[in-house]
Amino acid sequence: MAADSFDCEAAVVGGGPAGLTGAIYLARFKRSVTVLDAGFSRAAKIPRSHNMPGYPQGVVGAELIAAMRAQAHLYGARVEKACVQRLQRIGGGFAVHFDDGREPLRCRSVLLATGVSDNAPAMPQLAQALRDGALRYCPVCDGFEVIGCHVGVLTDRCAGVREALYLRHFSDRVTLYFTQRVDLTEEDRRRLAAADVALQPAPVRALHLRESAGVRVEHEDGADDCDALYGALGLRVHSQLATALGAAHDDDGYLLTDSHQRTSIEGLYAAGDVAQSLNQITVAAGGAAIAASAMHRALGLPG
């Protein structure tokens, strides 16, 4: 397909930190780039991030995304509200199909930055609990904020043991809760006991946002009050657009990429949470910068 048959040189699927960083780089490389944003960025839900470099007082996730979007616009990137249904290989590139039936976008390369979603616990006032910091998901991001607090970790699997042990570094009052009966190994029980992490094996029946602060955890043996509750119920990796084309991925669904963020599909790149399990804004932005630089080189000279 001739170069002038494409609508743009690069399509970026996802409007979070990875996607917008990729768009900024590509636009500054004088590449025509369109960002397709469904509006579900995980970063936009962050009440305030305190580990983002350059923001000593922290930055609200939605404000960071808005600033990055404005920066992408400044250099000529197009940002469109769109939900991508599937990718199709066409001669020399891709056709991006949408769920609303509009005409496909034809592009020479694609940066997939669709991220992940947290599996949320069943809890009234979920959004407010996140805003207040009563419910949290990322101890790497904000373990600092719960130093010395009574911290609960809610899980439905043995993997929650790792998160409870990780949080033990920040507080000596950590309790592990379960949504269902889970058979822990003797080794897991030994590790929890050695770290002085409390174990509540009775399944949780209800979670309530407390008026003062924190979360009340009701279980079959009674109720506890936690200053903060971490949801460790797993993630949904949004890699289906790539895996439908046969892109290589790991057992959890994360896309496998090389040192240039290239997937196993020629012309398809991935950055951010969809491509790696350290789900951090800075990591996502760094991966997108690498991807965009590789895409620019692969696209070659104009015409």
Phi, psi and omega in degrees: 000134181293151183302325182282000177273351180268149178282330178202166179281325184219135171250136176247120180260107182124129183248032175267196182302321180292310183298317182288325174297315178301319180294319179299314180297313182296319179296321178288342172276008181064035175259142174283122187222138177238126176265129179250108190243117177279350176086022183243031182302129177295324181295329181295342181271355183288121180301314177194123179266130181252002179244017175276117182304140177093358180234081184302329180264008182087168180217136177290134184304314182296326179289323177296315179298318180297320180293320179292323178295318178297322179294319177297317177300319183305324183263006172103004177288142174268136176239118183241142172285117184196146174248115183279131181269316179197162174250142179232133175285130173230171184305113178077010180179218187220152166249127180259117183260145186246156183282349180264005174082004178294167181299138179299150173268127180259128184217158182277332181211161182226135169252115179268119181225053188272351170068205181223168173231141177282141170281111187277146174287156175286112187203128173297153177057040183301313182298319180293322179300322177292315180300321183280349184080010177286323175249131182225162180237335192237098178292337175294319181289314194224024173303328179302324184288348181247019179304126177078359181274164169278113187249129173256148175235121182254126183217168175234016186206166181296335181299339178297340178300318181299319181292320178297318179293324178297316182288340178299336177297331186262339182212146176266011177234084181237132178236134179260124180244157180232146175277346182207171177292127180232130179272099177283148176285160176299326178295319177297316179297321179296316181295318179296317180294319180296327179272359182060041173266125180288144182239123176246098186283342181291127184302144179288134180260328183200153176234137181224136174287125180280147181294322182287300179182152174086197187229136171268125181254111178263130180224179187293343179259005181140220182209147177231153174251125179246142175292327178209144179238126177263127174276119178238059185254014176092175183231156170252117181270124186268068184251009188297327180300324180276318183293333177295336176271356180097014180296141180291144181209165178270184185295337180270354180100355177292136180288140178271127181231160176270191184291349177254014180067022177277134172279184179283356177260122182301132179085355180250121181244160179217141179211159180088201188298335181290343185245354180203156189265354172273093191276084182230144180300315183295322178293318179298315180295319179296316179297322180291324177297319178296315181299312182298322178295319178292320179298318179301316179294319183292330181289336176073197182284154178299150177078000000 
